[in-house]
Amino acid sequence: MIKEKKLTIFIIIVLFSTIPTTKNYSKSSLDISFSPQLNNTISNSNVDYLIITTNDFKDTLEPLAIWKTQKGLITKIEIVQSIDTTYSGYDTEERIKNCITSYYNNNNTKWVLLAGDDNHVPSRLVISDDNYPDDGNFVSCDSFYTDLNNDWDFNNDGLWGSEYDEYDFEPEVYVGRLTANNKNEMESLVQRILNYEKNRIIYRKSYRTFSKPTKFRKDEKP
C-alpha cells in the first residue's frame, strides 16, 4: 500500500502587470511621418542624444530623432559636412570629437549615435603595433569619441593612441554606431529600432506569497 504524506509548502507566484512604455501604439502607427518636424535649431539647452550623420541619411534618421525626443530624450542631428566647416581640428575625426565635446560641455549630452559606416562618419584609426604585419598596425576605434578629457595624439606625431599619448577608457559620453552603407540599410535599421521600442513592454513585478496544503505520494517528488 502506498502511503500518502501531507506536506505544507510555500508557493511564490510572480504576477506580471504590463505597463507600456508610452501610450498604446498599433503596428500601423510605426510610421511617424505625420509627427511634427524635428526642431534641429536647439542651442544653449539640454541635448541628451546627439546623432552625427551625413546629408544622405539625415531625412531617414529624423523619425528616430523625433521618437527619442517624444520619449523624453531631447535629440539633435548634426551633419558631418556642417561639422567640418563649423569646428576646428586637424581632420574630420578631430572636428567630430570637438563637436561632441562642445555638446557635452554646453548641452549636457550623454549619448552619441554615429549613423553610417566609417566612409560616412569616419572612425579614428589608432596605432596597434602587435608585431604581426599581415593585419596592419592600425585599427578603427570609436572609443576615441568617448574620451573627451585626453589628447590621443599628445606628442603631435600624427599617430593616435600610441604609448606616448594620453587616453583612457572611462567614457564621458556613450557612443554607438549604426553601420549602414546606403539609405536602404539605414531605413531598415531605423525601422527595426522603432518597431522594438514602440512595441516593447516593461513588466512590473508584484509578488504575492501564500501557503497551501499540498498532497504528495511518498514515492513522488514535489
Steps between C-alpha positions, in 0.01 A plus 500: 500500500635839403481741786414862449678773680363848542750779457452870542707700253524865423443598141618836371311623198632787295226698337586727212298807420584648163588866497561644151792738472276763343145517382384203297627482144368275229726360231354744254624787714866401462532736206525837673520708185202696628688609812608863527833585344806469719620827650864486398587856603547427871769712663604569861261233628517133585562259214493153652554303181718617210485332159793562266446401139520621139256684279421167331348357820359809671139460383507126574612563858248774579226253609744347748598843633135601537417176679791539744384855575142381554638249751665781693852499355550831324670404174684697234654400168837641394634454147866412441526749215380777732729388782797523261428870439390594853757341732877520503730201493779321319262279299135397484538254788639769730230747394230242577656445843510875560132517403416226751710674766311824439164327546627323811620826657216729390197274457558217750499240222535140622435282194646527150395296198735484201261420216676350201802284431847650533496625141208724606598580860870422532641297785837593647780269389724434800835327505506141612846362439468132586809385306276322253533696175242301301205678665655848497586722794178705521147422618176700492412626846176687578613514865694805383168689501410396857817625670462877509759580767816370334713570194540181299783664304670668794844501339369633166660229292187428296458158664199471730488267797872428527675430830613863509148645475230567757184289507279296726192284458273680745241664272363848553230417245362169374558450129337245270487455124246394238723350231288558192659535158199638313157650553316167478716350774451806721122493448498135604702568816286797601177309443623207707586731789159665482323165478684375807466811715137571417384144561721423797315434825646565840379250754449619852534217746267462794555217740242314703589223740251254638502153651290212384491142628602269220490119491782295354527127489801372688662375182446831316726800499344841550 
